[in-house]
Amino acid sequence: MRIQWSMLAACALLVVTPAAWCNGGGQMPEIRAPREQTPQEQARSLYNQGVHEVKKADKTQESATKTADASKKDKEQKKAQQLYSSALAKFQQATGQDPSLHEAWNYLGYTNRKLGNYDVALTAYERALTLKPGYPDALEYRGEAYLGLNRVSDAQQAYLDLFAGNRALADKLLTAMKGWLDAQKASPTATAEAVSELDKWVQERSAIAGQTAALSREGSAASWK
């Protein structure tokens, strides 16, 4: 009888004992709280969130420029501005968490520029370039900010700096210059002489870019022969 009661007690104990203990696991596993992110990790997470919103804003802005419906255009533009503002807040937080994150400073400049805050944008680009000298993305974005402030000679220098090291971004800035010229030609307050001079310069640089691109293609093809 005693043996039966002992066996029943042992079975009952097995029922309530955790599996890890019954299987010879020793002590119960410790339940740990999730590890707190470092400031650098938080900054990177905020940066990624901001970039995601910038991409949505750019797409919305592009949609606004292509539509002929005035009501839809206005709605899309407002939505884009809201997305840029939201992304801007993310980049501000990111640079606060990690002031050495040059990519976040670059996008802090980008979103400020998209919102029309050109001087603030330039300050952010300068910080990005201080952290990473010659950073091509910041050079191109800064060149577009110069155009927004009508600092044409600075934009031209930005193009020349890019042309030597990053042709794709140099082409992008040259396209932005052409867009700026189109807007100036349609503006009654534009200085005809200044517009004419830049127009000539852009045409010359476009021709040089085309010639050097062709030479590069020929040289590349020759190297495979």
N, CA and C atoms as a LAMMPS dump frame, in Angstrom:
ITEM: TIMESTEP
0
ITEM: NUMBER OF ATOMS
675
ITEM: BOX BOUNDS ff ff ff
-5.0000000000000000e+02 5.0000000000000000e+02
-5.0000000000000000e+02 5.0000000000000000e+02
-5.0000000000000000e+02 5.0000000000000000e+02
ITEM: ATOMS id mol type element x y z
1 1 1 N 0.831 -1.203 0
2 1 2 C 0 0 0
3 1 3 C 0.865 1.252 0
4 2 1 N 1.897 1.206 0.848
5 2 2 C 2.795 2.354 0.892
6 2 3 C 3.466 2.58 -0.466
7 3 1 N 3.819 1.487 -1.12
8 3 2 C 4.483 1.613 -2.435
9 3 3 C 3.552 2.277 -3.429
10 4 1 N 2.259 1.917 -3.413
11 4 2 C 1.288 2.512 -4.332
12 4 3 C 1.159 4.009 -4.08
13 5 1 N 1.046 4.391 -2.777
14 5 2 C 0.93 5.826 -2.46
15 5 3 C 2.187 6.59 -2.889
16 6 1 N 3.339 5.977 -2.743
17 6 2 C 4.588 6.627 -3.141
18 6 3 C 4.623 6.858 -4.645
19 7 1 N 4.163 5.853 -5.393
20 7 2 C 4.148 5.981 -6.862
21 7 3 C 3.173 7.064 -7.294
22 8 1 N 1.992 7.127 -6.611
23 8 2 C 1.018 8.16 -6.947
24 8 3 C 1.56 9.548 -6.654
25 9 1 N 2.25 9.689 -5.536
26 9 2 C 2.829 10.996 -5.179
27 9 3 C 3.882 11.416 -6.19
28 10 1 N 4.685 10.448 -6.612
29 10 2 C 5.731 10.751 -7.592
30 10 3 C 5.125 11.19 -8.915
31 11 1 N 4.044 10.536 -9.335
32 11 2 C 3.37 10.909 -10.59
33 11 3 C 2.798 12.313 -10.497
34 12 1 N 2.192 12.607 -9.327
35 12 2 C 1.615 13.946 -9.142
36 12 3 C 2.697 15.002 -9.224
37 13 1 N 3.848 14.702 -8.644
38 13 2 C 4.957 15.653 -8.676
39 13 3 C 5.442 15.885 -10.096
40 14 1 N 5.459 14.818 -10.894
41 14 2 C 5.877 14.95 -12.286
42 14 3 C 4.93 15.829 -13.081
43 15 1 N 3.624 15.766 -12.739
44 15 2 C 2.622 16.555 -13.467
45 15 3 C 2.86 18.036 -13.27
46 16 1 N 3.221 18.445 -12.047
47 16 2 C 3.336 19.87 -11.747
48 16 3 C 4.753 20.372 -11.935
49 17 1 N 5.716 19.472 -12.142
50 17 2 C 7.095 19.909 -12.304
51 17 3 C 7.325 20.372 -13.733
52 18 1 N 7.966 21.539 -13.964
53 18 2 C 8.236 22.029 -15.318
54 18 3 C 9.017 21.021 -16.129
55 19 1 N 8.783 21.039 -17.431
56 19 2 C 9.402 20.06 -18.326
57 19 3 C 10.915 20.103 -18.246
58 20 1 N 11.464 21.306 -18.135
59 20 2 C 12.919 21.416 -18.107
60 20 3 C 13.494 20.673 -16.912
61 21 1 N 12.76 20.733 -15.787
62 21 2 C 13.223 20.045 -14.57
63 21 3 C 13.091 18.536 -14.717
64 22 1 N 11.944 18.087 -15.248
65 22 2 C 11.699 16.65 -15.398
66 22 3 C 12.691 16.005 -16.334
67 23 1 N 13.129 16.769 -17.353
68 23 2 C 14.045 16.217 -18.336
69 23 3 C 15.494 16.355 -17.901
70 24 1 N 15.71 16.677 -16.647
71 24 2 C 17.077 16.785 -16.166
72 24 3 C 17.726 18.094 -16.545
73 25 1 N 16.903 19.141 -16.799
74 25 2 C 17.452 20.426 -17.236
75 25 3 C 18.079 21.226 -16.125
76 26 1 N 17.981 20.802 -14.909
77 26 2 C 18.577 21.562 -13.816
78 26 3 C 17.716 22.741 -13.446
79 27 1 N 18.34 23.93 -13.306
80 27 2 C 17.607 25.113 -12.886
81 27 3 C 16.651 25.591 -13.974
82 28 1 N 15.609 26.264 -13.539
83 28 2 C 14.667 26.852 -14.488
84 28 3 C 15.372 27.919 -15.329
85 29 1 N 15.097 27.994 -16.635
86 29 2 C 15.743 29.027 -17.464
87 29 3 C 15.327 30.42 -17.024
88 30 1 N 16.284 31.324 -17.017
89 30 2 C 16.009 32.695 -16.602
90 30 3 C 15.323 33.455 -17.724
91 31 1 N 14.257 34.166 -17.399
92 31 2 C 13.543 34.978 -18.392
93 31 3 C 14.143 36.379 -18.377
94 32 1 N 14.775 36.73 -19.473
95 32 2 C 15.457 38.021 -19.548
96 32 3 C 14.621 39.043 -20.312
97 33 1 N 14.68 40.277 -19.859
98 33 2 C 13.988 41.368 -20.553
99 33 3 C 14.749 41.686 -21.84
100 34 1 N 14.057 42.168 -22.867
101 34 2 C 14.737 42.535 -24.11
102 34 3 C 15.859 43.533 -23.846
103 35 1 N 16.982 43.362 -24.553
104 35 2 C 18.119 44.257 -24.357
105 35 3 C 17.79 45.665 -24.856
106 36 1 N 18.125 46.642 -24.062
107 36 2 C 17.859 48.031 -24.445
108 36 3 C 18.823 48.451 -25.552
109 37 1 N 18.292 49.123 -26.561
110 37 2 C 19.122 49.551 -27.682
111 37 3 C 20.099 50.643 -27.25
112 38 1 N 21.264 50.629 -27.861
113 38 2 C 22.227 51.697 -27.627
114 38 3 C 21.759 52.947 -28.38
115 39 1 N 22.265 54.13 -28.03
116 39 2 C 21.904 55.348 -28.776
117 39 3 C 22.195 55.222 -30.27
118 40 1 N 23.296 54.557 -30.603
119 40 2 C 23.655 54.379 -32.012
120 40 3 C 22.636 53.496 -32.735
121 41 1 N 22.181 52.451 -32.058
122 41 2 C 21.171 51.573 -32.652
123 41 3 C 19.84 52.293 -32.801
124 42 1 N 19.493 53.091 -31.813
125 42 2 C 18.26 53.875 -31.901
126 42 3 C 18.34 54.869 -33.052
127 43 1 N 19.513 55.486 -33.202
128 43 2 C 19.701 56.459 -34.288
129 43 3 C 19.552 55.788 -35.645
130 44 1 N 20.141 54.605 -35.796
131 44 2 C 20.046 53.886 -37.072
132 44 3 C 18.609 53.496 -37.375
133 45 1 N 17.864 53.085 -36.342
134 45 2 C 16.466 52.712 -36.537
135 45 3 C 15.645 53.929 -36.967
136 46 1 N 15.865 55.055 -36.317
137 46 2 C 15.156 56.289 -36.679
138 46 3 C 15.523 56.732 -38.088
139 47 1 N 16.793 56.596 -38.42
140 47 2 C 17.259 56.948 -39.76
141 47 3 C 16.544 56.117 -40.824
142 48 1 N 16.469 54.818 -40.606
143 48 2 C 15.802 53.94 -41.565
144 48 3 C 14.321 54.283 -41.713
145 49 1 N 13.67 54.607 -40.602
146 49 2 C 12.263 55.021 -40.659
147 49 3 C 12.121 56.304 -41.479
148 50 1 N 13.046 57.233 -41.262
149 50 2 C 13 58.496 -42
150 50 3 C 13.194 58.303 -43.491
151 51 1 N 14.148 57.449 -43.865
152 51 2 C 14.409 57.18 -45.284
153 51 3 C 13.174 56.566 -45.937
154 52 1 N 12.505 55.68 -45.214
155 52 2 C 11.286 55.058 -45.734
156 52 3 C 10.228 56.131 -46.039
157 53 1 N 10.097 57.109 -45.152
158 53 2 C 9.112 58.166 -45.363
159 53 3 C 9.543 59.107 -46.488
160 54 1 N 10.843 59.341 -46.621
161 54 2 C 11.344 60.186 -47.707
162 54 3 C 11.017 59.566 -49.061
163 55 1 N 11.197 58.262 -49.172
164 55 2 C 10.896 57.587 -50.435
165 55 3 C 9.416 57.728 -50.79
166 56 1 N 8.568 57.609 -49.781
167 56 2 C 7.134 57.781 -50.013
168 56 3 C 6.836 59.22 -50.406
169 57 1 N 7.51 60.17 -49.759
170 57 2 C 7.301 61.585 -50.062
171 57 3 C 7.75 61.915 -51.479
172 58 1 N 8.916 61.392 -51.875
173 58 2 C 9.43 61.641 -53.225
174 58 3 C 8.459 61.1 -54.284
175 59 1 N 7.948 59.911 -54.031
176 59 2 C 7.013 59.292 -54.967
177 59 3 C 5.727 60.112 -55.058
178 60 1 N 5.257 60.593 -53.924
179 60 2 C 4.036 61.407 -53.902
180 60 3 C 4.263 62.731 -54.604
181 61 1 N 5.438 63.335 -54.37
182 61 2 C 5.775 64.61 -55.007
183 61 3 C 5.863 64.446 -56.521
184 62 1 N 6.448 63.35 -56.96
185 62 2 C 6.549 63.087 -58.399
186 62 3 C 5.163 62.917 -59.013
187 63 1 N 4.285 62.244 -58.284
188 63 2 C 2.916 62.062 -58.754
189 63 3 C 2.208 63.413 -58.889
190 64 1 N 2.493 64.312 -57.955
191 64 2 C 1.866 65.637 -57.985
192 64 3 C 2.309 66.448 -59.201
193 65 1 N 3.579 66.325 -59.563
194 65 2 C 4.089 67.096 -60.705
195 65 3 C 3.552 66.581 -62.038
196 66 1 N 3.142 65.325 -62.058
197 66 2 C 2.691 64.731 -63.316
198 66 3 C 1.192 64.888 -63.569
199 67 1 N 0.426 65.152 -62.515
200 67 2 C -1.02 65.239 -62.696
201 67 3 C -1.443 66.623 -63.178
202 68 1 N -2.457 66.64 -64.016
203 68 2 C -2.982 67.911 -64.527
204 68 3 C -4.18 68.377 -63.711
205 69 1 N -4.701 67.521 -62.866
206 69 2 C -5.842 67.846 -62.015
207 69 3 C -5.372 68.726 -60.857
208 70 1 N -5.824 69.967 -60.836
209 70 2 C -5.368 70.931 -59.829
210 70 3 C -5.685 70.486 -58.415
211 71 1 N -6.871 69.934 -58.226
212 71 2 C -7.275 69.488 -56.893
213 71 3 C -6.41 68.323 -56.422
214 72 1 N -6.18 67.381 -57.312
215 72 2 C -5.353 66.218 -56.969
216 72 3 C -3.91 66.649 -56.733
217 73 1 N -3.431 67.58 -57.556
218 73 2 C -2.062 68.073 -57.417
219 73 3 C -1.857 68.683 -56.036
220 74 1 N -2.81 69.527 -55.626
221 74 2 C -2.712 70.18 -54.319
222 74 3 C -2.727 69.148 -53.186
223 75 1 N -3.581 68.17 -53.307
224 75 2 C -3.695 67.125 -52.287
225 75 3 C -2.401 66.322 -52.175
226 76 1 N -1.828 65.959 -53.333
227 76 2 C -0.6 65.182 -53.343
228 76 3 C 0.579 65.989 -52.783
229 77 1 N 0.62 67.267 -53.125
230 77 2 C 1.702 68.115 -52.624
231 77 3 C 1.639 68.261 -51.106
232 78 1 N 0.438 68.42 -50.571
233 78 2 C 0.281 68.528 -49.124
234 78 3 C 0.693 67.231 -48.427
235 79 1 N 0.327 66.113 -49.038
236 79 2 C 0.694 64.814 -48.477
237 79 3 C 2.211 64.647 -48.473
238 80 1 N 2.859 65.071 -49.561
239 80 2 C 4.315 64.975 -49.649
240 80 3 C 4.981 65.823 -48.578
241 81 1 N 4.467 67.024 -48.375
242 81 2 C 5.023 67.909 -47.354
243 81 3 C 4.88 67.32 -45.952
244 82 1 N 3.758 66.678 -45.699
245 82 2 C 3.551 66.034 -44.398
246 82 3 C 4.553 64.894 -44.192
247 83 1 N 4.793 64.135 -45.245
248 83 2 C 5.747 63.031 -45.154
249 83 3 C 7.167 63.548 -44.95
250 84 1 N 7.522 64.629 -45.65
251 84 2 C 8.854 65.221 -45.471
252 84 3 C 9.011 65.74 -44.037
253 85 1 N 7.959 66.344 -43.507
254 85 2 C 8.009 66.869 -42.137
255 85 3 C 8.179 65.737 -41.125
256 86 1 N 7.461 64.654 -41.345
257 86 2 C 7.566 63.504 -40.454
258 86 3 C 8.968 62.9 -40.518
259 87 1 N 9.502 62.783 -41.732
260 87 2 C 10.859 62.244 -41.905
261 87 3 C 11.883 63.17 -41.261
262 88 1 N 11.684 64.471 -41.412
263 88 2 C 12.589 65.45 -40.806
264 88 3 C 12.699 65.234 -39.3
265 89 1 N 11.568 65.011 -38.652
266 89 2 C 11.567 64.771 -37.205
267 89 3 C 12.381 63.528 -36.858
268 90 1 N 12.284 62.502 -37.693
269 90 2 C 13.044 61.272 -37.454
270 90 3 C 14.549 61.543 -37.542
271 91 1 N 14.956 62.326 -38.547
272 91 2 C 16.381 62.606 -38.727
273 91 3 C 16.906 63.52 -37.615
274 92 1 N 16.07 64.409 -37.129
275 92 2 C 16.467 65.249 -35.998
276 92 3 C 16.726 64.387 -34.765
277 93 1 N 15.85 63.435 -34.533
278 93 2 C 16.03 62.522 -33.406
279 93 3 C 17.27 61.649 -33.608
280 94 1 N 17.473 61.201 -34.832
281 94 2 C 18.619 60.327 -35.123
282 94 3 C 19.935 61.052 -34.866
283 95 1 N 20.047 62.296 -35.332
284 95 2 C 21.287 63.051 -35.108
285 95 3 C 21.454 63.413 -33.642
286 96 1 N 20.348 63.506 -32.911
287 96 2 C 20.436 63.739 -31.481
288 96 3 C 20.972 62.525 -30.743
289 97 1 N 20.565 61.341 -31.189
290 97 2 C 21.023 60.101 -30.571
291 97 3 C 22.472 59.785 -30.956
292 98 1 N 22.819 60.056 -32.209
293 98 2 C 24.175 59.766 -32.683
294 98 3 C 24.636 60.909 -33.592
295 99 1 N 25.277 61.924 -33.029
296 99 2 C 25.709 63.081 -33.824
297 99 3 C 26.746 62.751 -34.895
298 100 1 N 27.31 61.542 -34.861
299 100 2 C 28.329 61.174 -35.847
300 100 3 C 27.744 60.486 -37.077
301 101 1 N 26.417 60.342 -37.134
302 101 2 C 25.77 59.63 -38.24
303 101 3 C 25.622 60.581 -39.434
304 102 1 N 26.61 60.562 -40.312
305 102 2 C 26.632 61.534 -41.409
306 102 3 C 25.458 61.364 -42.367
307 103 1 N 24.99 60.123 -42.547
308 103 2 C 23.852 59.901 -43.439
309 103 3 C 22.602 60.615 -42.937
310 104 1 N 22.421 60.623 -41.613
311 104 2 C 21.248 61.285 -41.039
312 104 3 C 21.343 62.796 -41.22
313 105 1 N 22.542 63.353 -41.063
314 105 2 C 22.718 64.797 -41.3
315 105 3 C 22.42 65.131 -42.762
316 106 1 N 22.838 64.251 -43.662
317 106 2 C 22.584 64.474 -45.084
318 106 3 C 21.086 64.528 -45.372
319 107 1 N 20.34 63.587 -44.8
320 107 2 C 18.9 63.575 -45.022
321 107 3 C 18.18 64.654 -44.217
322 108 1 N 18.796 65.098 -43.148
323 108 2 C 18.246 66.248 -42.433
324 108 3 C 18.286 67.468 -43.348
325 109 1 N 19.377 67.574 -44.119
326 109 2 C 19.468 68.64 -45.11
327 109 3 C 18.468 68.45 -46.235
328 110 1 N 18.334 67.206 -46.684
329 110 2 C 17.423 66.902 -47.798
330 110 3 C 15.981 67.286 -47.471
331 111 1 N 15.51 66.851 -46.301
332 111 2 C 14.113 67.126 -45.938
333 111 3 C 13.884 68.613 -45.687
334 112 1 N 14.863 69.276 -45.103
335 112 2 C 14.731 70.723 -44.917
336 112 3 C 14.668 71.439 -46.266
337 113 1 N 15.481 70.976 -47.212
338 113 2 C 15.455 71.586 -48.548
339 113 3 C 14.102 71.377 -49.215
340 114 1 N 13.554 70.17 -49.096
341 114 2 C 12.263 69.883 -49.692
342 114 3 C 11.149 70.726 -49.063
343 115 1 N 11.365 71.15 -47.832
344 115 2 C 10.378 71.983 -47.144
345 115 3 C 10.664 73.475 -47.325
346 116 1 N 11.704 73.794 -48.114
347 116 2 C 12.019 75.187 -48.408
348 116 3 C 12.952 75.854 -47.422
349 117 1 N 13.508 75.078 -46.485
350 117 2 C 14.418 75.642 -45.484
351 117 3 C 15.861 75.508 -45.982
352 118 1 N 16.217 76.305 -46.963
353 118 2 C 17.491 76.125 -47.651
354 118 3 C 18.707 76.414 -46.774
355 119 1 N 18.654 77.475 -45.986
356 119 2 C 19.793 77.808 -45.134
357 119 3 C 20.039 76.727 -44.084
358 120 1 N 18.952 76.218 -43.5
359 120 2 C 19.076 75.138 -42.517
360 120 3 C 19.624 73.886 -43.193
361 121 1 N 19.176 73.661 -44.416
362 121 2 C 19.65 72.497 -45.177
363 121 3 C 21.157 72.58 -45.404
364 122 1 N 21.641 73.763 -45.76
365 122 2 C 23.077 73.933 -46.007
366 122 3 C 23.898 73.628 -44.758
367 123 1 N 23.392 74.056 -43.609
368 123 2 C 24.088 73.78 -42.346
369 123 3 C 24.186 72.273 -42.105
370 124 1 N 23.108 71.559 -42.4
371 124 2 C 23.102 70.101 -42.215
372 124 3 C 24.063 69.418 -43.19
373 125 1 N 24.082 69.889 -44.444
374 125 2 C 25.003 69.314 -45.423
375 125 3 C 26.458 69.545 -45.006
376 126 1 N 26.728 70.731 -44.478
377 126 2 C 28.086 71.031 -44.034
378 126 3 C 28.511 70.08 -42.922
379 127 1 N 27.562 69.764 -42.036
380 127 2 C 27.882 68.844 -40.949
381 127 3 C 28.176 67.447 -41.504
382 128 1 N 27.379 67.018 -42.473
383 128 2 C 27.6 65.711 -43.097
384 128 3 C 28.972 65.657 -43.77
385 129 1 N 29.342 66.742 -44.447
386 129 2 C 30.61 66.779 -45.165
387 129 3 C 31.8 66.929 -44.221
388 130 1 N 31.558 67.505 -43.055
389 130 2 C 32.613 67.572 -42.047
390 130 3 C 32.899 66.177 -41.501
391 131 1 N 31.817 65.415 -41.284
392 131 2 C 31.961 64.051 -40.775
393 131 3 C 32.536 63.112 -41.832
394 132 1 N 32.159 63.348 -43.095
395 132 2 C 32.664 62.515 -44.188
396 132 3 C 33.016 63.417 -45.373
397 133 1 N 34.232 63.947 -45.393
398 133 2 C 34.642 64.85 -46.476
399 133 3 C 34.477 64.209 -47.852
400 134 1 N 33.952 65.015 -48.787
401 134 2 C 33.764 64.528 -50.15
402 134 3 C 32.557 63.643 -50.345
403 135 1 N 31.707 63.533 -49.34
404 135 2 C 30.516 62.676 -49.414
405 135 3 C 29.674 63.1 -50.616
406 136 1 N 29.622 62.289 -51.688
407 136 2 C 29.005 62.721 -52.949
408 136 3 C 27.518 63.052 -52.852
409 137 1 N 26.765 62.294 -52.065
410 137 2 C 25.332 62.578 -51.94
411 137 3 C 25.099 63.973 -51.351
412 138 1 N 25.886 64.314 -50.34
413 138 2 C 25.742 65.632 -49.723
414 138 3 C 26.174 66.74 -50.678
415 139 1 N 27.197 66.464 -51.48
416 139 2 C 27.637 67.463 -52.461
417 139 3 C 26.534 67.755 -53.475
418 140 1 N 25.871 66.699 -53.94
419 140 2 C 24.802 66.896 -54.931
420 140 3 C 23.606 67.615 -54.317
421 141 1 N 23.183 67.167 -53.147
422 141 2 C 22.04 67.8 -52.484
423 141 3 C 22.345 69.264 -52.159
424 142 1 N 23.567 69.515 -51.724
425 142 2 C 23.946 70.897 -51.413
426 142 3 C 23.92 71.757 -52.674
427 143 1 N 24.33 71.167 -53.801
428 143 2 C 24.274 71.904 -55.06
429 143 3 C 22.852 72.327 -55.394
430 144 1 N 21.881 71.451 -55.145
431 144 2 C 20.48 71.792 -55.403
432 144 3 C 19.981 72.854 -54.425
433 145 1 N 20.493 72.81 -53.196
434 145 2 C 20.129 73.844 -52.223
435 145 3 C 20.678 75.205 -52.662
436 146 1 N 21.881 75.208 -53.232
437 146 2 C 22.444 76.451 -53.762
438 146 3 C 21.534 77.034 -54.839
439 147 1 N 20.993 76.164 -55.676
440 147 2 C 20.077 76.646 -56.718
441 147 3 C 18.838 77.276 -56.093
442 148 1 N 18.329 76.668 -55.008
443 148 2 C 17.162 77.216 -54.333
444 148 3 C 17.413 78.594 -53.769
445 149 1 N 18.687 78.893 -53.47
446 149 2 C 19.069 80.215 -52.943
447 149 3 C 19.63 81.118 -54.038
448 150 1 N 19.541 80.652 -55.3
449 150 2 C 20.058 81.394 -56.465
450 150 3 C 21.57 81.617 -56.394
451 151 1 N 22.262 80.74 -55.696
452 151 2 C 23.724 80.81 -55.619
453 151 3 C 24.298 79.954 -56.753
454 152 1 N 24.186 80.499 -57.942
455 152 2 C 24.495 79.741 -59.156
456 152 3 C 25.958 79.324 -59.224
457 153 1 N 26.871 80.219 -58.904
458 153 2 C 28.293 79.888 -59.002
459 153 3 C 28.666 78.748 -58.051
460 154 1 N 28.048 78.721 -56.875
461 154 2 C 28.315 77.636 -55.931
462 154 3 C 27.769 76.305 -56.474
463 155 1 N 26.613 76.376 -57.127
464 155 2 C 26.035 75.166 -57.73
465 155 3 C 26.929 74.657 -58.856
466 156 1 N 27.49 75.58 -59.624
467 156 2 C 28.402 75.189 -60.7
468 156 3 C 29.647 74.492 -60.139
469 157 1 N 30.185 75.019 -59.05
470 157 2 C 31.359 74.415 -58.44
471 157 3 C 31.028 73.024 -57.895
472 158 1 N 29.833 72.895 -57.34
473 158 2 C 29.4 71.59 -56.83
474 158 3 C 29.358 70.574 -57.968
475 159 1 N 28.89 71.015 -59.119
476 159 2 C 28.851 70.116 -60.285
477 159 3 C 30.258 69.694 -60.687
478 160 1 N 31.176 70.642 -60.733
479 160 2 C 32.546 70.329 -61.135
480 160 3 C 33.205 69.369 -60.135
481 161 1 N 32.934 69.561 -58.858
482 161 2 C 33.476 68.662 -57.835
483 161 3 C 32.94 67.242 -58.023
484 162 1 N 31.671 67.136 -58.354
485 162 2 C 31.057 65.822 -58.554
486 162 3 C 31.52 65.169 -59.854
487 163 1 N 31.712 65.993 -60.866
488 163 2 C 32.06 65.467 -62.188
489 163 3 C 33.353 64.657 -62.145
490 164 1 N 34.249 65.064 -61.273
491 164 2 C 35.537 64.386 -61.181
492 164 3 C 35.445 63.033 -60.494
493 165 1 N 34.417 62.853 -59.662
494 165 2 C 34.368 61.629 -58.879
495 165 3 C 33.107 60.802 -58.969
496 166 1 N 31.988 61.433 -59.346
497 166 2 C 30.732 60.686 -59.393
498 166 3 C 29.876 61.242 -60.527
499 167 1 N 30.02 60.656 -61.693
500 167 2 C 29.354 61.181 -62.887
501 167 3 C 27.831 61.086 -62.771
502 168 1 N 27.33 60.037 -62.144
503 168 2 C 25.873 59.86 -62.052
504 168 3 C 25.245 61.018 -61.268
505 169 1 N 25.849 61.379 -60.142
506 169 2 C 25.312 62.481 -59.342
507 169 3 C 25.581 63.826 -60
508 170 1 N 26.683 63.92 -60.731
509 170 2 C 26.946 65.153 -61.479
510 170 3 C 25.85 65.361 -62.533
511 171 1 N 25.475 64.301 -63.213
512 171 2 C 24.397 64.383 -64.205
513 171 3 C 23.074 64.781 -63.548
514 172 1 N 22.852 64.248 -62.351
515 172 2 C 21.625 64.579 -61.624
516 172 3 C 21.576 66.064 -61.291
517 173 1 N 22.708 66.606 -60.854
518 173 2 C 22.749 68.038 -60.533
519 173 3 C 22.591 68.886 -61.787
520 174 1 N 23.165 68.435 -62.893
521 174 2 C 23.025 69.172 -64.15
522 174 3 C 21.56 69.184 -64.587
523 175 1 N 20.872 68.083 -64.392
524 175 2 C 19.435 68.034 -64.698
525 175 3 C 18.667 69.01 -63.817
526 176 1 N 19.061 69.109 -62.554
527 176 2 C 18.419 70.065 -61.646
528 176 3 C 18.664 71.503 -62.108
529 177 1 N 19.842 71.754 -62.636
530 177 2 C 20.154 73.089 -63.169
531 177 3 C 19.259 73.419 -64.357
532 178 1 N 19.032 72.425 -65.203
533 178 2 C 18.156 72.645 -66.357
534 178 3 C 16.734 72.956 -65.894
535 179 1 N 16.283 72.261 -64.87
536 179 2 C 14.96 72.537 -64.315
537 179 3 C 14.888 73.927 -63.711
538 180 1 N 15.958 74.336 -63.035
539 180 2 C 16.017 75.682 -62.447
540 180 3 C 15.965 76.735 -63.553
541 181 1 N 16.684 76.471 -64.63
542 181 2 C 16.683 77.406 -65.764
543 181 3 C 15.283 77.549 -66.362
544 182 1 N 14.589 76.437 -66.527
545 182 2 C 13.225 76.484 -67.076
546 182 3 C 12.321 77.342 -66.191
547 183 1 N 12.473 77.175 -64.875
548 183 2 C 11.654 77.961 -63.943
549 183 3 C 12.014 79.441 -64.02
550 184 1 N 13.304 79.73 -64.165
551 184 2 C 13.746 81.128 -64.245
552 184 3 C 13.274 81.792 -65.529
553 185 1 N 13.296 81.043 -66.611
554 185 2 C 12.855 81.602 -67.894
555 185 3 C 11.378 81.97 -67.865
556 186 1 N 10.62 81.25 -67.049
557 186 2 C 9.185 81.516 -66.932
558 186 3 C 8.886 82.588 -65.894
559 187 1 N 9.912 83.005 -65.155
560 187 2 C 9.706 83.993 -64.094
561 187 3 C 9.947 85.406 -64.616
562 188 1 N 9.021 86.324 -64.331
563 188 2 C 9.188 87.705 -64.814
564 188 3 C 10.279 88.465 -64.062
565 189 1 N 10.71 87.944 -62.914
566 189 2 C 11.715 88.64 -62.107
567 189 3 C 13.134 88.152 -62.374
568 190 1 N 13.273 87.161 -63.239
569 190 2 C 14.593 86.591 -63.509
570 190 3 C 15.448 87.575 -64.304
571 191 1 N 16.753 87.544 -64.033
572 191 2 C 17.693 88.384 -64.77
573 191 3 C 18.088 87.671 -66.056
574 192 1 N 17.751 88.275 -67.167
575 192 2 C 17.961 87.634 -68.464
576 192 3 C 19.428 87.291 -68.701
577 193 1 N 20.318 88.184 -68.328
578 193 2 C 21.747 87.955 -68.572
579 193 3 C 22.259 86.762 -67.768
580 194 1 N 21.868 86.682 -66.496
581 194 2 C 22.315 85.579 -65.642
582 194 3 C 21.778 84.245 -66.151
583 195 1 N 20.521 84.257 -66.581
584 195 2 C 19.912 83.035 -67.097
585 195 3 C 20.618 82.603 -68.379
586 196 1 N 20.925 83.569 -69.233
587 196 2 C 21.587 83.262 -70.501
588 196 3 C 22.983 82.676 -70.27
589 197 1 N 23.706 83.236 -69.321
590 197 2 C 25.058 82.758 -69.032
591 197 3 C 25.032 81.318 -68.51
592 198 1 N 24.125 81.041 -67.581
593 198 2 C 24.044 79.685 -67.042
594 198 3 C 23.563 78.706 -68.106
595 199 1 N 22.637 79.162 -68.931
596 199 2 C 22.123 78.306 -69.999
597 199 3 C 23.268 77.881 -70.914
598 200 1 N 24.125 78.819 -71.254
599 200 2 C 25.282 78.534 -72.113
600 200 3 C 26.232 77.563 -71.401
601 201 1 N 26.458 77.798 -70.128
602 201 2 C 27.361 76.941 -69.348
603 201 3 C 26.835 75.513 -69.273
604 202 1 N 25.539 75.378 -69.044
605 202 2 C 24.919 74.052 -68.954
606 202 3 C 25.029 73.318 -70.282
607 203 1 N 24.811 74.027 -71.377
608 203 2 C 24.927 73.393 -72.693
609 203 3 C 26.361 72.923 -72.953
610 204 1 N 27.328 73.75 -72.544
611 204 2 C 28.727 73.381 -72.724
612 204 3 C 29.082 72.151 -71.889
613 205 1 N 28.628 72.148 -70.63
614 205 2 C 28.936 71.015 -69.751
615 205 3 C 28.226 69.741 -70.22
616 206 1 N 27.039 69.886 -70.757
617 206 2 C 26.324 68.729 -71.289
618 206 3 C 27.084 68.122 -72.461
619 207 1 N 27.63 69.001 -73.318
620 207 2 C 28.402 68.522 -74.472
621 207 3 C 29.673 67.809 -74.011
622 208 1 N 30.358 68.389 -73.036
623 208 2 C 31.596 67.786 -72.516
624 208 3 C 31.285 66.438 -71.867
625 209 1 N 30.191 66.4 -71.109
626 209 2 C 29.8 65.159 -70.452
627 209 3 C 29.502 64.075 -71.474
628 210 1 N 28.832 64.464 -72.564
629 210 2 C 28.516 63.502 -73.612
630 210 3 C 29.764 62.984 -74.306
631 211 1 N 30.715 63.894 -74.556
632 211 2 C 31.954 63.495 -75.235
633 211 3 C 32.791 62.571 -74.364
634 212 1 N 32.939 62.916 -73.109
635 212 2 C 33.758 62.088 -72.217
636 212 3 C 33.095 60.744 -71.942
637 213 1 N 31.777 60.736 -71.91
638 213 2 C 31.071 59.462 -71.72
639 213 3 C 31.309 58.553 -72.911
640 214 1 N 31.29 59.142 -74.119
641 214 2 C 31.519 58.356 -75.324
642 214 3 C 32.946 57.805 -75.346
643 215 1 N 33.915 58.641 -74.939
644 215 2 C 35.303 58.201 -74.899
645 215 3 C 35.49 57.077 -73.887
646 216 1 N 34.792 57.206 -72.763
647 216 2 C 34.885 56.174 -71.725
648 216 3 C 34.342 54.852 -72.236
649 217 1 N 33.219 54.914 -72.974
650 217 2 C 32.624 53.692 -73.527
651 217 3 C 33.558 53.049 -74.549
652 218 1 N 34.189 53.919 -75.41
653 218 2 C 35.095 53.388 -76.415
654 218 3 C 36.314 52.754 -75.773
655 219 1 N 36.842 53.438 -74.725
656 219 2 C 38.013 52.902 -74.035
657 219 3 C 37.704 51.606 -73.357
658 220 1 N 36.521 51.508 -72.782
659 220 2 C 36.121 50.289 -72.112
660 220 3 C 35.959 49.148 -73.091
661 221 1 N 35.373 49.466 -74.262
662 221 2 C 35.197 48.433 -75.281
663 221 3 C 36.548 47.97 -75.83
664 222 1 N 37.48 48.931 -75.993
665 222 2 C 38.787 48.588 -76.534
666 222 3 C 39.555 47.675 -75.599
667 223 1 N 39.373 47.897 -74.309
668 223 2 C 40.128 47.093 -73.327
669 223 3 C 39.721 45.632 -73.351
670 224 1 N 38.559 45.322 -73.933
671 224 2 C 38.109 43.933 -73.999
672 224 3 C 38.503 43.252 -75.297
673 225 1 N 39.104 44.016 -76.201
674 225 2 C 39.486 43.422 -77.5
675 225 3 C 40.843 42.721 -77.387
